[in-house]
Amino acid sequence: MSQRLPVIHGITQHDAGPYRMERLDLEFANGERRLYERLHSRGHGAVAVVPLLDAQTVLLVREYAAGVHRYELGLVKGRIDAGETPEQAANRELMEEAGYGARDLRVLRRLTLAPTYMSHQTHLVLARDLYPQRLPGDEPEELEVVPWKLADLGQLILREDFSEGRSIAALFVVREWLEQQAHG
């Protein structure tokens, strides 16, 4: 069913740290009016990088996650700086966090975190043909790089220290994309 988007009668906003909080005055196709709030990202977006060491092995990083106060295993991730493409940001973040660069970078799709109230989007980037290359990053300590076989994805998603939704979704998207590429 294709629905007409609600009419926006007005938007008010205020600063909320790295986001802008917006209140939307909406009117839906059935005449109902509601106020919705959303966090609107500042900046240029983010990347989640799936670096393939070989056709079967992804590189993960273990880093401190302040939100849950533990070390968390996940993908290389970071912000896109002004003037960067998602591919350039992915390669820079890969060099900073994992100590590798990639000759083949491909944006597969965008992922949202909570699209009902956040505008933030993350570009999912597949990185292949890796080579050793380290750039200084903003992390306070060097991140542990953990190779993981895509065939063992089922074990990975059950680990307590692998809980970040973008990382889980990205690995399933990449696995499906690679299977489709292999079969035509």
N, C-alpha and C positions, 0 to 999 in steps of 0.2 A: 504494500500500500504506500503510495507516494503522498506525503502530506506537505501542505504549504508551511513554510517556516513562519514562526510567530513574527508579528510586527513589533519592532522595537520603537516604543514611544519616547524613550529617554534613557540616558546612561549617566549615572553619577559615579564618581571615582575618588579614591584616596590612596595614598601610599601605604604599602604593607611590606616593607623591606625590599627583597629582590623582586617582588611582584607589585602589581597595581590591583587593588580590590575594586571591582566594578559592580554596581547594582543596576540591573536592567529592568525596566518597566516594559513587560511583554503583554501582547494580546494574541491569544491563540485563535485558530481558525473558527472555533466554536464560540468565540466572543468572550471567553474567560480571560481575565487579566490577573497577572501575578508579578511579584518582584522576585527576580532570581539574582543570586550573587555568584560571581566567578572571580578567580584569580587569573590575572592576565600577565603572562611572562614579560619580563624586560629582557633585553639582550637579543641574541640571534639564534637561540635554540641549543640543542645538545645532540651528542652522538653516543651511541652504544656500539662498540666495535666487536665483531666476532672474528678474531685473528686465527686463521687456520695455519698451523705449523706444517701440516700435510693434509691430504684429503680426508683423513679420519680423526685428526687431533686438533682441538681448539685450545687456545691458551687463555686461562683464567688468571685473575689476580686476587690476592688476599690483602684486604686493607681494613683499617679501622673504620667502623661505621658508628658514628656518634649517636644516631637515632636509636639504635638498639644496644649501644655500649658493648660491642664485641667486635671481633675480627670476622669479616664476612667475605666469602668467596663469590666472585662475580666477574662480569665482563669489564674490559677497559671502557670507561665512560668519561665524558667531560663536556664542557661548554664549547660552543662555536664562537670564536672571537670575531670581532668586527673585521670584515673584509675576507674572511675565510669561507670556503665552500665546506659542506659537510665532509667531503673526502679529505680535504686538507686538514681539517680539525681532527678527523679520525686518525690520520697518519701521525700528526703531532702528539695526540694523546697516547697512541700506541708506543711511540718512542719514549715519551715521558714515563709512562706507567709500566710497560713491559720490556722495554729495551729492544724493541724491534721496529723496523719500518716495513712498509708493504709496497710492492710495485704494482699490485692490482687491487684497486679499491672500488667497491660498487655499492651504491645506496640501494637497498632492497625495498625499503618502505619506511613509513613513519609510524611510530608507536605513541599512544597517548597514555598518560598516567591515570587520570580521573576526568574524562571528557565532560562529565556532567557539571563540573564546577572549576575546571582548570583548562587554560588554553595551551599549556606547555606540551610540546611535541619533541620526541627524540628520533633522530634519523638513525635507522639501523644500517650499519655499514659492514659489509663482508670484506675482510682483508686477506689477500692471498699473496703468494710469492714473497714470503717474509725474508728479511735480512737483518742481521744484528745492527742496531743503531740506537744509542741512548741520548736523550736530551734531558736537561735538568727540568724537573717539574715542580709543582707546588706542594707535593706531599711531604710531610715532615719526616718520613722514613721511606727507605726503598721498599717497594712492594714485592711480595713473594709471587713468583710466576708459577702456575700449576698447570701442566699439560693434562688434558682430559679427553678421552676417546668419545666421540659422538655416539658410538654404539652403546656406551654406558650412561647415556643421558638419563635413563630411568633411575639409576642409583643416585645420580647427582641431584635430581629434583627432590629427593627424599631427605637430603642432608639438612640438618638444622642450620648450618652455617652458609647455606645457599638459598636465600629467601627473597631476593630482590626480584620483583615481578618483571621488570624489563629484561633482565638477564635470562630468566626462564622462558619468557615469550620469544626473545630473540633467537635462542638456540633451537626452539621448535621451528620457527620460521626458516632459519638457515638450513636445518636438516631437511625440511620439506622442499625448499628451493633446490638444494643439491640433488635430491632424489629426482625431481622433475627434470633438471638439466641432464642427468645421467640417462634418463629414459625418453628423451626426445623433446 
